[in-house]
Amino acid sequence: MKPRVCIVGAGPAGFALAADLQSHGTDVLVYSHPKHRRDATAVLSKGYFEATGAISGFTMPRITFDMRDVVEFSKILILTVPSTGQETLLRLLKNFDLHQHTIIAIPGNLFSLVAEAELNAGCILEANLSPYACRMEDGVLQVFGMKRSFSIAARHKTPTAAFKAKIQKIFPQELRWCSNVVEVSLTNINGVFHPLMMLMNAGRIENTGGDFLLYCDGLTRSVANAILAVDRVRVEVGEAFGFQMDGVVETSNACYGASFKDLVDLAQNSKPHRTLKAPAGIQNRNITEDVPDLLVAWYGLAQKLGIDASPLEAVINLASMTTGTNYMESGRNLKRLHLQNQSKDDLLEQFSIGSA
Ligand SMILES: NC(=O)c1ccc[n+]([C@@H]2O[C@H](COP(=O)([O-])OP(=O)(O)OC[C@H]3O[C@@H](n4cnc5c(N)ncnc54)[C@H](OP(=O)(O)O)[C@@H]3O)[C@@H](O)[C@H]2O)c1
């Protein structure tokens, strides 16, 4: 029998994964939330979608709007909604007995810490990034780039070699197993790139409706300097836990098998980045997901560890002032992650390298 997985989240990243997995012989069911059905409706109206770029060809995915179908179809559920949508899914999923299911959140952004008290799941895994750089318009999927590898870890227990092999079999990309979900979160470098590129180009985004290239035009030397200041905090937090941390450029290079020498070189010359247009407005997940669910979480960890997190605080505050949303409050702060009562030593014991 063919392996089966459910992809829970019917946007570009979910459909790119569906196309990739189906072409590798996996039976896929895609779930679309009934209130978030734009791309699913476009695909259903044709009965297929066409992918161009790093994935090409036609895919006829099975699509459901009913979470019961998802839970029955497969014991592997891959969440591909933005982390800001994970709690909507959590409210649905917690009505089911999932103790035999494995849930893989792509990206995780510490979903397992938010969900573990409510979700009766056999295993929750978190990945750092979607393996595909892609967009979808009118049911046509454009895949600008595909990562060679991505990071993944389990919330509880060190996975056995057999379990890791079973999960690896699902994905065409190489999985880099991390010690735990905090290490995975810290390798989601979207938190380093996106908010600052958006905020430092806010006027241009609003004047042009996003009619410029976000990386190629928007990531200039001074934007790069600010990005590197945020990156230093991310690296310092990781090193405090004993993780082997690479800088943002090295992390991106490793994902795509590239060798850019710095951020400006990457912005000008990286194929998956240099052609990406800016979003049409500031209320975009480059801010609305990456500030609350990455920067706020990293800020909370840095504070507990006694690390100077002022560059993160500056970006979070600027994003909050710009959008009128208090991200420190609404984001994945230590309270939402159920870590507020932990001491520095508790945190280090729970998440440092070698802790089980
Ligand atoms: N696409 C990429 O190139 C890329 C690259 C790196 C990382 N990622 C990450 O991968 C994830 C998915 O990316 P994507 O481009 O597929 O994102 P997306 O189009 O913004 O969202 C994926 C799907 O989730 C739905 N959704 C949004 N909020 C929801 C909620 N509260 N409840 C239920 N469903 C909800 C969306 O519906 P609506 O259309 O109605 O919002 C869409 O159908 C994101 O976390 C993104 O940051 C994507």
The ligand as an SDF file (V2000), in Angstrom:
LIG
                    3D

 48 52  0  0  0  0  0  0  0  0999 V2000
    5.3160   30.0840    0.7230 N   0  0  0  0  0  0  0  0  0  0  0  0
    6.6080   30.1860    0.9920 C   0  0  0  0  0  0  0  0  0  0  0  0
    7.4330   30.4960    0.1250 O   0  0  0  0  0  0  0  0  0  0  0  0
    7.1250   29.9300    2.3780 C   0  0  0  0  0  0  0  0  0  0  0  0
    8.5120   29.9550    2.5920 C   0  0  0  0  0  0  0  0  0  0  0  0
    9.0030   29.7510    3.8840 C   0  0  0  0  0  0  0  0  0  0  0  0
    8.1120   29.5090    4.9020 C   0  0  0  0  0  0  0  0  0  0  0  0
    6.7710   29.4740    4.6630 N   0  0  0  0  0  0  0  0  0  0  0  0
    5.8780   29.2360    5.7880 C   0  0  0  0  0  0  0  0  0  0  0  0
    5.0340   28.1210    5.5160 O   0  0  0  0  0  0  0  0  0  0  0  0
    3.7390   28.3520    6.0700 C   0  0  0  0  0  0  0  0  0  0  0  0
    2.6940   28.2300    4.9910 C   0  0  0  0  0  0  0  0  0  0  0  0
    3.0400   29.0770    3.9190 O   0  0  0  0  0  0  0  0  0  0  0  0
    1.9810   29.4840    2.8020 P   0  0  0  0  0  0  0  0  0  0  0  0
    2.6850   30.3640    1.8360 O   0  0  0  0  0  0  0  0  0  0  0  0
    1.2790   28.2890    2.2910 O   0  0  0  0  0  0  0  0  0  0  0  0
    1.0140   30.3690    3.7150 O   0  0  0  0  0  0  0  0  0  0  0  0
   -0.4480   31.0010    3.5370 P   0  0  0  0  0  0  0  0  0  0  0  0
   -0.9280   30.9120    2.1290 O   0  0  0  0  0  0  0  0  0  0  0  0
   -0.4060   32.3320    4.1630 O   0  0  0  0  0  0  0  0  0  0  0  0
   -1.3210   30.0280    4.4540 O   0  0  0  0  0  0  0  0  0  0  0  0
   -1.4830   28.6510    4.1930 C   0  0  0  0  0  0  0  0  0  0  0  0
   -2.9310   28.2660    4.3470 C   0  0  0  0  0  0  0  0  0  0  0  0
   -3.3060   28.4250    5.7140 O   0  0  0  0  0  0  0  0  0  0  0  0
   -4.5300   29.1430    5.7570 C   0  0  0  0  0  0  0  0  0  0  0  0
   -4.7130   29.8270    7.0240 N   0  0  0  0  0  0  0  0  0  0  0  0
   -4.2750   31.0460    7.3990 C   0  0  0  0  0  0  0  0  0  0  0  0
   -4.7030   31.3380    8.6360 N   0  0  0  0  0  0  0  0  0  0  0  0
   -5.4370   30.2750    9.0360 C   0  0  0  0  0  0  0  0  0  0  0  0
   -6.1590   29.9860   10.2040 C   0  0  0  0  0  0  0  0  0  0  0  0
   -6.2240   30.8590   11.2240 N   0  0  0  0  0  0  0  0  0  0  0  0
   -6.8050   28.8120   10.2850 N   0  0  0  0  0  0  0  0  0  0  0  0
   -6.7780   27.9270    9.2670 C   0  0  0  0  0  0  0  0  0  0  0  0
   -6.1260   28.1440    8.1240 N   0  0  0  0  0  0  0  0  0  0  0  0
   -5.4510   29.3010    8.0090 C   0  0  0  0  0  0  0  0  0  0  0  0
   -4.3970   30.0940    4.5900 C   0  0  0  0  0  0  0  0  0  0  0  0
   -5.6510   30.6480    4.2640 O   0  0  0  0  0  0  0  0  0  0  0  0
   -5.7730   32.1900    3.8080 P   0  0  0  0  0  0  0  0  0  0  0  0
   -5.2620   32.2460    2.4030 O   0  0  0  0  0  0  0  0  0  0  0  0
   -7.2290   32.4560    3.9410 O   0  0  0  0  0  0  0  0  0  0  0  0
   -4.9290   33.0010    4.7720 O   0  0  0  0  0  0  0  0  0  0  0  0
   -3.8670   29.1640    3.5320 C   0  0  0  0  0  0  0  0  0  0  0  0
   -4.8890   28.3700    2.9910 O   0  0  0  0  0  0  0  0  0  0  0  0
    3.8090   29.7560    6.7080 C   0  0  0  0  0  0  0  0  0  0  0  0
    4.1340   29.6110    8.0600 O   0  0  0  0  0  0  0  0  0  0  0  0
    4.9560   30.4100    6.0020 C   0  0  0  0  0  0  0  0  0  0  0  0
    5.5880   31.4160    6.7800 O   0  0  0  0  0  0  0  0  0  0  0  0
    6.2560   29.6750    3.4170 C   0  0  0  0  0  0  0  0  0  0  0  0
  1  2  1  0
  2  3  2  0
  2  4  1  0
  4  5  1  0
  4 48  2  0
  5  6  2  0
  6  7  1  0
  7  8  2  0
  8  9  1  0
  8 48  1  0
  9 10  1  0
  9 46  1  0
 10 11  1  0
 11 12  1  0
 11 44  1  0
 12 13  1  0
 13 14  1  0
 14 15  2  0
 14 16  1  0
 14 17  1  0
 17 18  1  0
 18 19  2  0
 18 20  1  0
 18 21  1  0
 21 22  1  0
 22 23  1  0
 23 24  1  0
 23 42  1  0
 24 25  1  0
 25 26  1  0
 25 36  1  0
 26 27  1  0
 26 35  1  0
 27 28  2  0
 28 29  1  0
 29 30  1  0
 29 35  2  0
 30 31  1  0
 30 32  2  0
 32 33  1  0
 33 34  2  0
 34 35  1  0
 36 37  1  0
 36 42  1  0
 37 38  1  0
 38 39  2  0
 38 40  1  0
 38 41  1  0
 42 43  1  0
 44 45  1  0
 44 46  1  0
 46 47  1  0
M  CHG  2   8   1  16  -1
M  END
$$$$
